[in-house]
Amino acid sequence: MLSHDWNIVLTRLASPGFPTREENPDGYLWLTRAVIPRLKRAGVGQSVIDELMKGNPKRYFEGLKPGS
């Protein structure tokens, strides 16, 4: 499962070491606009991406144990 903590970053925009809006203009869409395309360019198959973005979160929210 992929995730990021952009919400935490929003509360600390002026803090040293945290990215600015200019450094991450995609905000909440960072995974779909930046990470997923990079995975595809690296040769990761669509079925793996679907598992990361759909299958794993679905099992998590359904309360299923890993590997089920």
SETI-525706 format. One line per field, with one value per residue (C-alpha): residue number from 1; residue in three letters; x, y, z. Coordinates in Angstrom, 1 decimal, m for minus. Example, Ala and Ser with C-alpha at 12.3 -4.5 7.8 and 13.67 -1.06 7.14 Angstrom:
BEGIN
seq c(1 | 2) .
type c(ALA | SER) .
xx c(12.3 | 13.7) .
yy c(m4.5 | m1.1) .
zz c(7.8 | 7.1) .
This chain:
BEGIN
seq c(1 | 2 | 3 | 4 | 5 | 6 | 7 | 8 | 9 | 10 | 11 | 12 | 13 | 14 | 15 | 16 | 17 | 18 | 19 | 20 | 21 | 22 | 23 | 24 | 25 | 26 | 27 | 28 | 29 | 30 | 31 | 32 | 33 | 34 | 35 | 36 | 37 | 38 | 39 | 40 | 41 | 42 | 43 | 44 | 45 | 46 | 47 | 48 | 49 | 50 | 51 | 52 | 53 | 54 | 55 | 56 | 57 | 58 | 59 | 60 | 61 | 62 | 63 | 64 | 65 | 66 | 67 | 68) .
type c(MET | LEU | SER | HIS | ASP | TRP | ASN | ILE | VAL | LEU | THR | ARG | LEU | ALA | SER | PRO | GLY | PHE | PRO | THR | ARG | GLU | GLU | ASN | PRO | ASP | GLY | TYR | LEU | TRP | LEU | THR | ARG | ALA | VAL | ILE | PRO | ARG | LEU | LYS | ARG | ALA | GLY | VAL | GLY | GLN | SER | VAL | ILE | ASP | GLU | LEU | MET | LYS | GLY | ASN | PRO | LYS | ARG | TYR | PHE | GLU | GLY | LEU | LYS | PRO | GLY | SER) .
xx c(0.0 | 1.3 | 0.7 | 2.2 | 1.9 | 1.1 | m1.6 | 1.2 | 3.4 | 0.6 | 0.6 | 4.4 | 5.0 | 7.2 | 9.3 | 12.8 | 13.2 | 9.6 | 8.8 | 7.1 | 4.1 | 6.6 | 8.6 | 5.4 | 2.8 | 0.8 | 0.0 | m2.5 | m2.1 | 1.6 | 1.2 | m0.9 | 0.9 | 4.6 | 5.1 | 2.9 | 4.4 | 7.9 | 6.9 | 5.6 | 8.8 | 10.8 | 9.0 | 6.5 | 3.5 | m0.1 | m1.2 | 1.4 | 0.3 | m3.3 | m2.5 | m0.6 | m3.3 | m6.5 | m6.0 | m3.9 | m6.1 | m9.2 | m8.0 | m6.8 | m10.1 | m12.0 | m9.9 | m8.2 | m4.9 | m1.8 | m1.6 | m5.4) .
yy c(0.0 | 3.4 | 6.5 | 9.9 | 12.5 | 15.6 | 16.6 | 16.8 | 18.7 | 21.3 | 22.1 | 22.6 | 24.5 | 27.1 | 24.5 | 23.7 | 20.4 | 20.1 | 20.5 | 23.7 | 23.9 | 24.8 | 21.6 | 19.5 | 21.3 | 18.1 | 17.9 | 15.1 | 14.0 | 13.3 | 9.6 | 9.5 | 12.4 | 11.6 | 8.2 | 6.0 | 7.3 | 6.7 | 3.2 | 2.6 | 4.0 | 1.7 | m1.3 | m2.0 | m3.7 | m2.4 | m5.4 | m4.6 | m1.0 | m2.0 | m4.3 | m1.4 | 1.2 | m1.0 | m4.5 | m3.8 | m0.9 | m2.9 | m5.8 | m3.4 | m1.7 | m5.0 | m6.1 | m9.0 | m10.3 | m10.0 | m12.9 | m13.6) .
zz c(0.0 | m0.9 | 1.2 | 2.0 | 4.8 | 2.8 | 5.4 | 8.1 | 5.7 | 5.2 | 8.9 | 8.8 | 5.6 | 7.2 | 9.1 | 8.0 | 6.2 | 5.0 | 1.3 | 0.1 | m2.2 | m4.9 | m4.3 | m4.3 | m6.4 | m6.7 | m3.0 | m2.4 | m6.0 | m5.7 | m5.8 | m9.0 | m10.8 | m9.8 | m8.2 | m10.4 | m13.6 | m12.2 | m11.3 | m14.9 | m16.4 | m14.2 | m15.7 | m12.8 | m14.3 | m14.1 | m12.1 | m9.4 | m9.4 | m9.1 | m6.2 | m4.4 | m5.1 | m4.9 | m3.7 | m0.6 | 0.7 | 0.0 | 2.2 | 4.9 | 5.2 | 5.1 | 8.0 | 6.3 | 7.4 | 5.1 | 2.6 | 2.6) .
